Amino acid sequence: MKRRYLSLIPFDEAVRILKDTFPSPGITECISLEQAVGRVTAEPVFAPFSVPEVNLAGMDGIAVRSADTKGASERNPLKIDEFTLVNTGHVIPQGCDAVVMIEDVWRDGPDCRIRKSAFPGQFIRPAGEDIREGDLIVPRGHVVRPFDIGAFATYGISSLKVISVSVGLIPVGDELIPAGARPRPGIVPESNTLFAREYFTGMGAACNRYPITRDTKQLISDMLDRALDENELIILFGGSSAGTKDYVEQVIASCGTLLFHGVGMKPGTPAMAGSCDGIPVIGVPGFPVAAACVIREFAGRLLEWWGLPPYPTFPTRAHLATRIHSELGYEEFVQVSAARIGDRISVMPHSRGNGVQMSIVRSNGFVRIPSSYEGYEAGDEIQVHLTVPPMHVDNSLLICGIRDECIHILSNFLSPRRLFLHCCSIPDISALETLKKGMCHAASVSLVRIGAWEGGALPRMMEGLNLMRIPVAEAEIGLVSRDSVTIDNLPLLRFMNRARGTPARILIDELLDRNNIAPDKVPGYASPAARNEGGVITAIKNGSADTGICRKRTAEKADLCWTPLGYESYDLLFPLRAMEETPTIEILTVLKSDQFRTAISHLGGYCTERSGQVIPIFTDST
């Protein structure tokens, strides 16, 4: 049996091995100012001359000897016999030590009178005022910024010596195709080298992206040999697990020394590293979430040790909204969304699936859980590494609960108003508990509506709370099938049910009761339920079921028949105290706008009749 990993070493040990094995290559290059932004200076930069090199006029007026101006005033204008007319930036003549601005000078032919005395150095830019010859402009290790370029040009510097690191990026896998095309099942667009190039470039490194390399030892070996001649660091994406076509470990071992394969970290457990001709070669899992973590924690750190600046993150303290479980022995990195609620920052975790790339897109930070911890409890104060400036968190709106397309549309309209909506998906009841603890701004929930009736366990959970309910939109839901069916037909059809507590299940339970149909009389009603609408559609299309519950737009996309039964309402629950707060006001403004309702209508199958209504619910007597 093939072993899963060569070894599974602690995360900190893997970091230490990289640091001890690979000192900085110490390579530099000379580049023009036009190429310098974002690069790191390899040596200190000194001023070749003073700026300004001589005394210059700081105002339009006349250059004079300050001693000749004593006694000048509004009532006693003083005639000046020796002076020179100057404009701002003109060289001050020899012997002059002050400038009288033109507004205080009266000219009468060749004569000149002044109405204010001057002091030595008045309105003069002295030689070396900005910088003196030989002064330090920037030290070694300085990250060049756009404004620095202008200063370098002013000081007569046209090129810079910078730290030079070239990173080779090699994608490996038979399943890969170039990014931009829609893949067929089992095929994956190659995206890892795209994000890695931008990440490393942001640290001041250069990158070489190599063509997709198929899963054969010879092809991988040939591409690695090519990259070793052209780079100081090489990243191999994919082929790092232990499948029948995962050859990266063997290739690294045959070309040099395999340092480790398998790290106690999540995501990124299959990470590996080796040394080939003294050059670090890092094997990265193909899953984008795992790849991003390994790039940041291993390759990024290595470049920092070599003198490049870290990719910017902003550590801060925050309180955890919901519990995060972690496995002992694994250093875990969890994507989170953070927002300021009152006087503290609250964070909510996103999905930790290796294939859920949107967890990175939706997040604005990450949490590191040490390998000695089994996780963190709700309410714990923890350190969060923000991936956006802290001021962004102050303008963020943290919502937890159901995440529907109508919520996404709302987010699109809030962003231009500098309000960034982060919606983290958790069950309705958990969302309500989080809201009760004050750990989120709002809970997004779904309720079932049949006419004036609204059902489910959630309304009972809200009893006694001071909340307001704001409908975002309602989706039409009903029976989906190959042929039109009704509730009365269900005892004759195979039914694909949904899990208890879901809006679809609440709806059909209520309607069966209203129509006096016993659930055990509906074939398949008590069988294992579909996880989502897609499961219902698949069951109907493959013939294992005749009907089930889904939204109208889902049935239309699947080209199936649909019979209306009611509505699933997507609502935001806010504390009543938030009624007058800016985020709530902005949300209500958007929901009531024609632009929002038009955008929702383009989705199809939604109703916006109640969007933006404010419904106080179950307020207590106090």
DRENLOGU-352407 format. One record per residue (C-alpha): residue in three letters; x, z, y. Coordinates in steps of 0.02 Angstrom, whole numbers, plus 50000, padded with zeros to 5 digits. Layout:
KOLSE  ALA  X  Z  Y
...
This chain:
KOLSE  MET  50000  50000  50000
KOLSE  LYS  50065  49956  50172
KOLSE  ARG  50094  50109  50281
KOLSE  ARG  49992  50123  50440
KOLSE  TYR  50140  50164  50552
KOLSE  LEU  50326  50187  50527
KOLSE  SER  50305  50359  50606
KOLSE  LEU  50186  50451  50721
KOLSE  ILE  50291  50540  50850
KOLSE  PRO  50230  50649  50993
KOLSE  PHE  50197  50562  51158
KOLSE  ASP  50329  50662  51253
KOLSE  GLU  50458  50620  51119
KOLSE  ALA  50423  50434  51138
KOLSE  VAL  50444  50449  51326
KOLSE  ARG  50609  50541  51302
KOLSE  ILE  50675  50409  51181
KOLSE  LEU  50643  50270  51306
KOLSE  LYS  50724  50365  51448
KOLSE  ASP  50879  50414  51347
KOLSE  THR  50904  50245  51265
KOLSE  PHE  50885  50127  51413
KOLSE  PRO  50981  50166  51573
KOLSE  SER  50950  50056  51722
KOLSE  PRO  51028  49883  51700
KOLSE  GLY  51085  49895  51881
KOLSE  ILE  51049  49713  51921
KOLSE  THR  51026  49662  52102
KOLSE  GLU  50990  49501  52194
KOLSE  CYS  50993  49441  52374
KOLSE  ILE  50827  49375  52438
KOLSE  SER  50758  49311  52603
KOLSE  LEU  50642  49415  52711
KOLSE  GLU  50497  49302  52662
KOLSE  GLN  50516  49362  52481
KOLSE  ALA  50550  49545  52518
KOLSE  VAL  50380  49631  52535
KOLSE  GLY  50353  49747  52387
KOLSE  ARG  50534  49738  52331
KOLSE  VAL  50652  49888  52325
KOLSE  THR  50815  49894  52423
KOLSE  ALA  50968  49909  52311
KOLSE  GLU  51080  49975  52451
KOLSE  PRO  51057  50055  52622
KOLSE  VAL  51028  49936  52766
KOLSE  PHE  51118  49971  52932
KOLSE  ALA  51093  49897  53104
KOLSE  PRO  51225  49764  53143
KOLSE  PHE  51201  49789  53331
KOLSE  SER  51109  49899  53453
KOLSE  VAL  50932  49859  53509
KOLSE  PRO  50930  49834  53653
KOLSE  GLU  51115  49800  53673
KOLSE  VAL  51109  49829  53864
KOLSE  ASN  50994  49920  53985
KOLSE  LEU  50831  49825  54012
KOLSE  ALA  50691  49837  54139
KOLSE  GLY  50537  49924  54071
KOLSE  MET  50425  49866  54215
KOLSE  ASP  50407  49723  54338
KOLSE  GLY  50483  49778  54505
KOLSE  ILE  50652  49802  54586
KOLSE  ALA  50812  49872  54511
KOLSE  VAL  50893  50000  54626
KOLSE  ARG  51015  50144  54638
KOLSE  SER  50905  50299  54622
KOLSE  ALA  51011  50389  54753
KOLSE  ASP  50958  50259  54883
KOLSE  THR  50772  50302  54860
KOLSE  LYS  50774  50485  54910
KOLSE  GLY  50640  50529  55038
KOLSE  ALA  50527  50379  55007
KOLSE  SER  50341  50420  55016
KOLSE  GLU  50172  50348  55064
KOLSE  ARG  50191  50417  55240
KOLSE  ASN  50376  50376  55252
KOLSE  PRO  50409  50206  55170
KOLSE  LEU  50595  50182  55146
KOLSE  LYS  50686  50020  55176
KOLSE  ILE  50802  49970  55032
KOLSE  ASP  50950  49861  55074
KOLSE  GLU  51022  49835  54900
KOLSE  PHE  50902  49787  54761
KOLSE  THR  50868  49653  54630
KOLSE  LEU  50698  49584  54582
KOLSE  VAL  50670  49607  54394
KOLSE  ASN  50533  49575  54268
KOLSE  THR  50500  49675  54111
KOLSE  GLY  50641  49643  53986
KOLSE  HIS  50768  49582  54116
KOLSE  VAL  50945  49649  54109
KOLSE  ILE  50977  49788  54235
KOLSE  PRO  51116  49736  54357
KOLSE  GLN  51279  49832  54359
KOLSE  GLY  51267  49985  54471
KOLSE  CYS  51077  50002  54463
KOLSE  ASP  51004  50150  54369
KOLSE  ALA  50816  50141  54403
KOLSE  VAL  50669  50021  54425
KOLSE  VAL  50534  50042  54557
KOLSE  MET  50377  49958  54494
KOLSE  ILE  50310  49815  54598
KOLSE  GLU  50151  49912  54645
KOLSE  ASP  50259  50034  54746
KOLSE  VAL  50356  49898  54837
KOLSE  TRP  50311  49816  55003
KOLSE  ARG  50395  49651  55040
KOLSE  ASP  50408  49584  55217
KOLSE  GLY  50512  49428  55210
KOLSE  PRO  50687  49476  55156
KOLSE  ASP  50655  49660  55188
KOLSE  CYS  50594  49780  55053
KOLSE  ARG  50515  49950  55076
KOLSE  ILE  50465  50073  54941
KOLSE  ARG  50337  50213  54948
KOLSE  LYS  50400  50317  54801
KOLSE  SER  50571  50386  54761
KOLSE  ALA  50648  50350  54592
KOLSE  PHE  50745  50457  54468
KOLSE  PRO  50893  50401  54362
KOLSE  GLY  50833  50301  54211
KOLSE  GLN  50658  50272  54281
KOLSE  PHE  50572  50123  54194
KOLSE  ILE  50733  50075  54106
KOLSE  ARG  50751  50043  53920
KOLSE  PRO  50926  50108  53887
KOLSE  ALA  51046  50019  53771
KOLSE  GLY  51015  50077  53593
KOLSE  GLU  50843  50149  53635
KOLSE  ASP  50768  50074  53476
KOLSE  ILE  50921  50083  53363
KOLSE  ARG  51108  50092  53386
KOLSE  GLU  51238  49987  53298
KOLSE  GLY  51276  50064  53129
KOLSE  ASP  51118  50169  53121
KOLSE  LEU  51023  50174  52956
KOLSE  ILE  50869  50062  52954
KOLSE  VAL  50809  50100  52777
KOLSE  PRO  50894  50190  52632
KOLSE  ARG  50925  50128  52457
KOLSE  GLY  50765  50131  52354
KOLSE  HIS  50651  50090  52500
KOLSE  VAL  50495  49989  52459
KOLSE  VAL  50488  49850  52587
KOLSE  ARG  50324  49843  52685
KOLSE  PRO  50254  49703  52794
KOLSE  PHE  50297  49796  52956
KOLSE  ASP  50476  49819  52895
KOLSE  ILE  50499  49631  52892
KOLSE  GLY  50471  49618  53079
KOLSE  ALA  50597  49757  53112
KOLSE  PHE  50729  49675  53001
KOLSE  ALA  50708  49511  53093
KOLSE  THR  50724  49600  53262
KOLSE  TYR  50884  49683  53205
KOLSE  GLY  50963  49519  53151
KOLSE  ILE  50943  49540  52963
KOLSE  SER  50888  49383  52871
KOLSE  SER  50912  49436  52690
KOLSE  LEU  50910  49594  52584
KOLSE  LYS  50993  49651  52424
KOLSE  VAL  50855  49718  52309
KOLSE  ILE  50839  49790  52135
KOLSE  SER  50807  49649  52013
KOLSE  VAL  50708  49674  51853
KOLSE  SER  50630  49533  51755
KOLSE  VAL  50494  49575  51628
KOLSE  GLY  50451  49454  51488
KOLSE  LEU  50268  49455  51432
KOLSE  ILE  50231  49381  51260
KOLSE  PRO  50052  49372  51194
KOLSE  VAL  50041  49368  51004
KOLSE  GLY  49890  49323  50896
KOLSE  ASP  49803  49181  50804
KOLSE  GLU  49639  49236  50885
KOLSE  LEU  49698  49209  51064
KOLSE  ILE  49648  49068  51180
KOLSE  PRO  49693  49044  51364
KOLSE  ALA  49589  49147  51485
KOLSE  GLY  49442  49066  51573
KOLSE  ALA  49353  48988  51423
KOLSE  ARG  49202  49062  51334
KOLSE  PRO  49264  49111  51161
KOLSE  ARG  49173  49083  50999
KOLSE  PRO  49150  49232  50881
KOLSE  GLY  49316  49303  50823
KOLSE  ILE  49413  49221  50964
KOLSE  VAL  49482  49319  51114
KOLSE  PRO  49536  49258  51287
KOLSE  GLU  49716  49309  51322
KOLSE  SER  49706  49428  51470
KOLSE  ASN  49839  49561  51443
KOLSE  THR  49985  49464  51516
KOLSE  LEU  49882  49424  51671
KOLSE  PHE  49849  49605  51716
KOLSE  ALA  50026  49658  51663
KOLSE  ARG  50104  49528  51779
KOLSE  GLU  50006  49595  51927
KOLSE  TYR  50045  49775  51879
KOLSE  PHE  50233  49746  51867
KOLSE  THR  50237  49635  52020
KOLSE  GLY  50155  49777  52115
KOLSE  MET  50304  49885  52065
KOLSE  GLY  50428  49756  52131
KOLSE  ALA  50475  49673  51966
KOLSE  ALA  50475  49488  51925
KOLSE  CYS  50380  49427  51772
KOLSE  ASN  50393  49284  51649
KOLSE  ARG  50232  49247  51555
KOLSE  TYR  50264  49156  51391
KOLSE  PRO  50143  49046  51293
KOLSE  ILE  50027  49119  51162
KOLSE  THR  50128  49145  51003
KOLSE  ARG  50043  49127  50835
KOLSE  ASP  50054  49260  50698
KOLSE  THR  50208  49205  50601
KOLSE  LYS  50372  49299  50594
KOLSE  GLN  50473  49145  50637
KOLSE  LEU  50372  49098  50791
KOLSE  ILE  50373  49277  50856
KOLSE  SER  50559  49291  50823
KOLSE  ASP  50596  49127  50912
KOLSE  MET  50495  49178  51065
KOLSE  LEU  50579  49348  51070
KOLSE  ASP  50752  49267  51062
KOLSE  ARG  50705  49158  51210
KOLSE  ALA  50640  49306  51310
KOLSE  LEU  50797  49410  51274
KOLSE  ASP  50901  49281  51366
KOLSE  GLU  50791  49287  51520
KOLSE  ASN  50732  49467  51547
KOLSE  GLU  50784  49650  51559
KOLSE  LEU  50622  49714  51479
KOLSE  ILE  50507  49628  51354
KOLSE  ILE  50326  49669  51310
KOLSE  LEU  50246  49600  51152
KOLSE  PHE  50055  49608  51159
KOLSE  GLY  49965  49617  50991
KOLSE  GLY  50025  49622  50813
KOLSE  SER  50074  49805  50829
KOLSE  SER  49957  49882  50700
KOLSE  ALA  49974  49863  50513
KOLSE  GLY  49865  49716  50468
KOLSE  THR  49920  49578  50352
KOLSE  LYS  49975  49473  50502
KOLSE  ASP  50050  49610  50611
KOLSE  TYR  50233  49555  50610
KOLSE  VAL  50296  49626  50775
KOLSE  GLU  50373  49781  50694
KOLSE  GLN  50469  49674  50569
KOLSE  VAL  50530  49555  50703
KOLSE  ILE  50594  49695  50815
KOLSE  ALA  50681  49779  50667
KOLSE  SER  50763  49616  50615
KOLSE  CYS  50824  49577  50791
KOLSE  GLY  50887  49752  50831
KOLSE  THR  50836  49933  50806
KOLSE  LEU  50658  49996  50792
KOLSE  LEU  50652  50162  50887
KOLSE  PHE  50474  50213  50846
KOLSE  HIS  50309  50142  50786
KOLSE  GLY  50156  50250  50810
KOLSE  VAL  50134  50376  50951
KOLSE  GLY  50020  50528  50962
KOLSE  MET  49921  50456  51106
KOLSE  LYS  49748  50383  51133
KOLSE  PRO  49722  50244  51171
KOLSE  GLY  49881  50157  51115
KOLSE  THR  49924  50244  50951
KOLSE  PRO  50004  50086  50873
KOLSE  ALA  50131  50072  51016
KOLSE  MET  50310  50038  50965
KOLSE  ALA  50478  50014  51046
KOLSE  GLY  50645  49944  50994
KOLSE  SER  50814  49895  51062
KOLSE  CYS  50873  49716  51043
KOLSE  ASP  51045  49680  51115
KOLSE  GLY  51022  49836  51220
KOLSE  ILE  50861  49768  51296
KOLSE  PRO  50701  49871  51276
KOLSE  VAL  50563  49784  51180
KOLSE  ILE  50394  49870  51184
KOLSE  GLY  50254  49824  51064
KOLSE  VAL  50083  49849  51141
KOLSE  PRO  49913  49847  51053
KOLSE  GLY  49806  49695  51088
KOLSE  PHE  49651  49792  51143
KOLSE  PRO  49652  49785  51334
KOLSE  VAL  49612  49969  51361
KOLSE  ALA  49753  50024  51245
KOLSE  ALA  49870  49893  51317
KOLSE  ALA  49838  49955  51494
KOLSE  CYS  49877  50134  51444
KOLSE  VAL  50040  50090  51356
KOLSE  ILE  50094  49978  51500
KOLSE  ARG  50065  50119  51625
KOLSE  GLU  50137  50263  51523
KOLSE  PHE  50287  50178  51442
KOLSE  ALA  50338  50016  51528
KOLSE  GLY  50287  50078  51700
KOLSE  ARG  50386  50240  51679
KOLSE  LEU  50538  50143  51620
KOLSE  LEU  50537  50038  51777
KOLSE  GLU  50522  50197  51882
KOLSE  TRP  50680  50267  51799
KOLSE  TRP  50765  50105  51845
KOLSE  GLY  50726  50133  52028
KOLSE  LEU  50564  50039  52055
KOLSE  PRO  50420  50129  52141
KOLSE  PRO  50276  50194  52033
KOLSE  TYR  50114  50099  52038
KOLSE  PRO  50012  50202  52163
KOLSE  THR  49900  50340  52096
KOLSE  PHE  49837  50491  52190
KOLSE  PRO  49835  50657  52094
KOLSE  THR  49698  50777  52145
KOLSE  ARG  49601  50925  52077
KOLSE  ALA  49422  50898  52021
KOLSE  HIS  49284  50977  51918
KOLSE  LEU  49227  50897  51756
KOLSE  ALA  49042  50854  51749
KOLSE  THR  49027  50843  51559
KOLSE  ARG  49130  50902  51411
KOLSE  ILE  49272  50791  51348
KOLSE  HIS  49325  50814  51168
KOLSE  SER  49503  50771  51115
KOLSE  GLU  49596  50776  50949
KOLSE  LEU  49739  50899  50934
KOLSE  GLY  49908  50814  50920
KOLSE  TYR  49859  50665  51028
KOLSE  GLU  49895  50646  51213
KOLSE  GLU  49734  50567  51273
KOLSE  PHE  49700  50467  51430
KOLSE  VAL  49517  50453  51481
KOLSE  GLN  49447  50338  51615
KOLSE  VAL  49335  50430  51738
KOLSE  SER  49235  50404  51896
KOLSE  ALA  49260  50530  52035
KOLSE  ALA  49157  50569  52190
KOLSE  ARG  49149  50708  52317
KOLSE  ILE  48994  50816  52301
KOLSE  GLY  48986  50947  52436
KOLSE  ASP  49155  51032  52454
KOLSE  ARG  49228  50977  52286
KOLSE  ILE  49263  50822  52184
KOLSE  SER  49165  50793  52023
KOLSE  VAL  49221  50676  51883
KOLSE  MET  49123  50594  51744
KOLSE  PRO  49208  50513  51592
KOLSE  HIS  49174  50334  51536
KOLSE  SER  49169  50264  51360
KOLSE  ARG  49334  50283  51265
KOLSE  GLY  49315  50130  51152
KOLSE  ASN  49473  50023  51142
KOLSE  GLY  49370  49867  51166
KOLSE  VAL  49269  49929  51315
KOLSE  GLN  49371  49850  51453
KOLSE  MET  49234  49886  51579
KOLSE  SER  49278  50071  51568
KOLSE  ILE  49433  50029  51670
KOLSE  VAL  49339  49917  51791
KOLSE  ARG  49203  50047  51822
KOLSE  SER  49322  50194  51841
KOLSE  ASN  49421  50251  51993
KOLSE  GLY  49540  50367  51902
KOLSE  PHE  49595  50439  51736
KOLSE  VAL  49620  50610  51658
KOLSE  ARG  49765  50656  51545
KOLSE  ILE  49724  50780  51407
KOLSE  PRO  49880  50863  51333
KOLSE  SER  49905  50852  51145
KOLSE  SER  49889  51041  51130
KOLSE  TYR  49710  51038  51199
KOLSE  GLU  49549  51001  51106
KOLSE  GLY  49474  50939  51267
KOLSE  TYR  49397  51010  51424
KOLSE  GLU  49230  51095  51452
KOLSE  ALA  49100  51047  51582
KOLSE  GLY  49142  51134  51745
KOLSE  ASP  49329  51150  51709
KOLSE  GLU  49443  51115  51857
KOLSE  ILE  49567  50982  51801
KOLSE  GLN  49693  50862  51874
KOLSE  VAL  49634  50684  51899
KOLSE  HIS  49744  50535  51938
KOLSE  LEU  49644  50429  52060
KOLSE  THR  49679  50242  52058
KOLSE  VAL  49600  50219  52230
KOLSE  PRO  49643  50305  52395
KOLSE  PRO  49560  50477  52410
KOLSE  MET  49451  50418  52554
KOLSE  HIS  49365  50300  52432
KOLSE  VAL  49308  50451  52331
KOLSE  ASP  49228  50525  52488
KOLSE  ASN  49120  50368  52500
KOLSE  SER  49075  50362  52315
KOLSE  LEU  48906  50402  52240
KOLSE  LEU  48914  50474  52064
KOLSE  ILE  48761  50437  51958
KOLSE  CYS  48744  50479  51774
KOLSE  GLY  48616  50422  51648
KOLSE  ILE  48550  50251  51601
KOLSE  ARG  48644  50099  51667
KOLSE  ASP  48528  49950  51691
KOLSE  GLU  48550  49784  51780
KOLSE  CYS  48437  49839  51922
KOLSE  ILE  48560  49982  51955
KOLSE  HIS  48700  49853  51964
KOLSE  ILE  48600  49753  52092
KOLSE  LEU  48579  49911  52195
KOLSE  SER  48767  49939  52187
KOLSE  ASN  48798  49763  52253
KOLSE  PHE  48693  49800  52408
KOLSE  LEU  48773  49970  52439
KOLSE  SER  48954  49912  52436
KOLSE  PRO  48947  49819  52604
KOLSE  ARG  48881  49983  52677
KOLSE  ARG  49042  50069  52618
KOLSE  LEU  48950  50167  52484
KOLSE  PHE  49022  50141  52309
KOLSE  LEU  48903  50177  52167
KOLSE  HIS  48978  50237  52002
KOLSE  CYS  48853  50246  51859
KOLSE  CYS  48913  50332  51700
KOLSE  SER  48807  50307  51545
KOLSE  ILE  48745  50465  51458
KOLSE  PRO  48575  50510  51382
KOLSE  ASP  48433  50548  51504
KOLSE  ILE  48421  50732  51459
KOLSE  SER  48610  50757  51476
KOLSE  ALA  48601  50670  51644
KOLSE  LEU  48465  50789  51702
KOLSE  GLU  48568  50940  51646
KOLSE  THR  48717  50873  51743
KOLSE  LEU  48609  50851  51898
KOLSE  LYS  48542  51029  51881
KOLSE  LYS  48723  51094  51884
KOLSE  GLY  48760  50997  52044
KOLSE  MET  48894  50892  51959
KOLSE  CYS  48823  50721  52009
KOLSE  HIS  48731  50650  52158
KOLSE  ALA  48586  50582  52055
KOLSE  ALA  48525  50553  51878
KOLSE  SER  48467  50380  51825
KOLSE  VAL  48327  50395  51699
KOLSE  SER  48198  50283  51616
KOLSE  LEU  48015  50327  51598
KOLSE  VAL  47876  50235  51508
KOLSE  ARG  47722  50183  51605
KOLSE  ILE  47559  50117  51534
KOLSE  GLY  47441  50096  51680
KOLSE  ALA  47438  50264  51769
KOLSE  TRP  47508  50357  51617
KOLSE  GLU  47692  50404  51613
KOLSE  GLY  47763  50479  51455
KOLSE  GLY  47913  50551  51368
KOLSE  ALA  48004  50717  51351
KOLSE  LEU  48096  50697  51516
KOLSE  PRO  47950  50740  51633
KOLSE  ARG  47930  50906  51542
KOLSE  MET  48117  50940  51564
KOLSE  MET  48099  50913  51752
KOLSE  GLU  47963  51042  51772
KOLSE  GLY  48008  51182  51892
KOLSE  LEU  48147  51084  51977
KOLSE  ASN  48154  51034  52160
KOLSE  LEU  48182  50848  52137
KOLSE  MET  48130  50685  52211
KOLSE  ARG  48107  50529  52107
KOLSE  ILE  48147  50358  52177
KOLSE  PRO  48098  50207  52070
KOLSE  VAL  48228  50068  52076
KOLSE  ALA  48132  49938  51974
KOLSE  GLU  48021  49923  51822
KOLSE  ALA  48049  49809  51672
KOLSE  GLU  47903  49738  51574
KOLSE  ILE  47913  49788  51390
KOLSE  GLY  47808  49735  51242
KOLSE  LEU  47804  49663  51066
KOLSE  VAL  47927  49525  51023
KOLSE  SER  47899  49408  50875
KOLSE  ARG  47908  49229  50816
KOLSE  ASP  47719  49213  50838
KOLSE  SER  47608  49307  50959
KOLSE  VAL  47556  49477  50889
KOLSE  THR  47455  49625  50950
KOLSE  ILE  47452  49811  50914
KOLSE  ASP  47310  49783  50791
KOLSE  ASN  47423  49667  50687
KOLSE  LEU  47559  49798  50657
KOLSE  PRO  47496  49864  50488
KOLSE  LEU  47517  49687  50422
KOLSE  LEU  47694  49659  50492
KOLSE  ARG  47869  49723  50459
KOLSE  PHE  47917  49825  50612
KOLSE  MET  48095  49855  50678
KOLSE  ASN  48085  50021  50767
KOLSE  ARG  48197  50103  50899
KOLSE  ALA  48271  50278  50895
KOLSE  ARG  48166  50429  50940
KOLSE  GLY  48170  50472  51125
KOLSE  THR  48201  50294  51182
KOLSE  PRO  48072  50217  51300
KOLSE  ALA  48027  50086  51169
KOLSE  ARG  47991  50221  51038
KOLSE  ILE  47892  50329  51161
KOLSE  LEU  47788  50177  51208
KOLSE  ILE  47745  50123  51032
KOLSE  ASP  47710  50303  50975
KOLSE  GLU  47585  50322  51117
KOLSE  LEU  47500  50156  51084
KOLSE  LEU  47483  50187  50897
KOLSE  ASP  47401  50353  50938
KOLSE  ARG  47283  50271  51064
KOLSE  ASN  47234  50140  50935
KOLSE  ASN  47214  50265  50792
KOLSE  ILE  47350  50181  50688
KOLSE  ALA  47448  50299  50579
KOLSE  PRO  47637  50266  50590
KOLSE  ASP  47654  50271  50400
KOLSE  LYS  47535  50122  50391
KOLSE  VAL  47659  50012  50488
KOLSE  PRO  47789  49936  50369
KOLSE  GLY  47967  49981  50423
KOLSE  TYR  47912  50106  50556
KOLSE  ALA  48008  50250  50478
KOLSE  SER  48157  50145  50421
KOLSE  PRO  48327  50156  50508
KOLSE  ALA  48304  50103  50689
KOLSE  ALA  48394  49969  50789
KOLSE  ARG  48523  50038  50912
KOLSE  ASN  48470  49921  51050
KOLSE  GLU  48364  49769  51095
KOLSE  GLY  48494  49655  51020
KOLSE  GLY  48467  49736  50851
KOLSE  VAL  48280  49703  50863
KOLSE  ILE  48307  49520  50909
KOLSE  THR  48434  49496  50769
KOLSE  ALA  48317  49573  50639
KOLSE  ILE  48176  49456  50690
KOLSE  LYS  48286  49302  50694
KOLSE  ASN  48365  49335  50524
KOLSE  GLY  48195  49370  50446
KOLSE  SER  48218  49554  50403
KOLSE  ALA  48079  49603  50526
KOLSE  ASP  47926  49521  50603
KOLSE  THR  47912  49615  50766
KOLSE  GLY  47981  49756  50874
KOLSE  ILE  47989  49816  51055
KOLSE  CYS  48096  49738  51191
KOLSE  ARG  48091  49685  51372
KOLSE  LYS  48009  49523  51424
KOLSE  ARG  48170  49444  51488
KOLSE  THR  48259  49485  51324
KOLSE  ALA  48123  49397  51224
KOLSE  GLU  48128  49246  51340
KOLSE  LYS  48317  49229  51323
KOLSE  ALA  48298  49234  51134
KOLSE  ASP  48161  49102  51143
KOLSE  LEU  48035  49217  51054
KOLSE  CYS  47854  49260  51089
KOLSE  TRP  47813  49417  51186
KOLSE  THR  47655  49522  51210
KOLSE  PRO  47650  49643  51359
KOLSE  LEU  47619  49827  51326
KOLSE  GLY  47684  49923  51477
KOLSE  TYR  47834  49957  51588
KOLSE  GLU  48001  50043  51576
KOLSE  SER  48036  50119  51746
KOLSE  TYR  48217  50145  51800
KOLSE  ASP  48220  50289  51923
KOLSE  LEU  48345  50392  52019
KOLSE  LEU  48320  50580  52026
KOLSE  PHE  48394  50670  52177
KOLSE  PRO  48385  50852  52231
KOLSE  LEU  48257  50870  52370
KOLSE  ARG  48393  50935  52485
KOLSE  ALA  48474  50763  52478
KOLSE  MET  48325  50680  52562
KOLSE  GLU  48407  50679  52734
KOLSE  GLU  48583  50639  52674
KOLSE  THR  48663  50472  52715
KOLSE  PRO  48681  50405  52536
KOLSE  THR  48495  50434  52501
KOLSE  ILE  48443  50353  52664
KOLSE  GLU  48552  50201  52627
KOLSE  ILE  48480  50185  52451
KOLSE  LEU  48301  50193  52516
KOLSE  THR  48342  50062  52648
KOLSE  VAL  48410  49944  52516
KOLSE  LEU  48268  49971  52391
KOLSE  LYS  48136  49933  52524
KOLSE  SER  48224  49776  52585
KOLSE  ASP  48162  49600  52548
KOLSE  GLN  48339  49550  52499
KOLSE  PHE  48345  49678  52359
KOLSE  ARG  48173  49632  52293
KOLSE  THR  48220  49448  52295
KOLSE  ALA  48380  49483  52198
KOLSE  ILE  48283  49583  52067
KOLSE  SER  48154  49446  52050
KOLSE  HIS  48292  49323  52004
KOLSE  LEU  48333  49431  51852
KOLSE  GLY  48159  49396  51782
KOLSE  GLY  48042  49518  51697
KOLSE  TYR  48056  49655  51829
KOLSE  CYS  47928  49727  51949
KOLSE  THR  47977  49800  52119
KOLSE  GLU  47806  49857  52177
KOLSE  ARG  47858  50041  52174
KOLSE  SER  48042  50017  52222
KOLSE  GLY  48096  50139  52356
KOLSE  GLN  47947  50256  52344
KOLSE  VAL  47990  50441  52362
KOLSE  ILE  47896  50546  52235
KOLSE  PRO  47922  50736  52243
KOLSE  ILE  47903  50798  52065
KOLSE  PHE  47866  50966  51987
KOLSE  THR  47928  51068  52136
KOLSE  ASP  47925  51254  52102
KOLSE  SER  47821  51376  52200
KOLSE  THR  47970  51452  52290
